[in-house]
Amino acid sequence: MPIFEYRCEACGHKFEAILFGAQTPQCPKCRTEKLEKQLSTFAVAKGHSSASPAAGCGQGNCCMMNGACDVN
């Protein structure tokens, strides 16, 4: 499900909206449809990655010659 970010041109309120199909977003404060779509970015929480580099990789002691890491 895509989440879209908007800024209301009438009152300046910034908000996110989940839209289905041909739904038209409205400002939750003033109910206008005069909105500016914002550049949306995604967030990644630190410390919640399931993929961890091998010990030593990315710390200056990893040799990436021919795609091989000297740790493995």
Secondary structure, DSSP 8 states (H G I E B T S, - for coil): --EEEEEETTT--EEEEE--TT-----TTT----EEE--------TT--S----TTTTTT----GGG--TT-
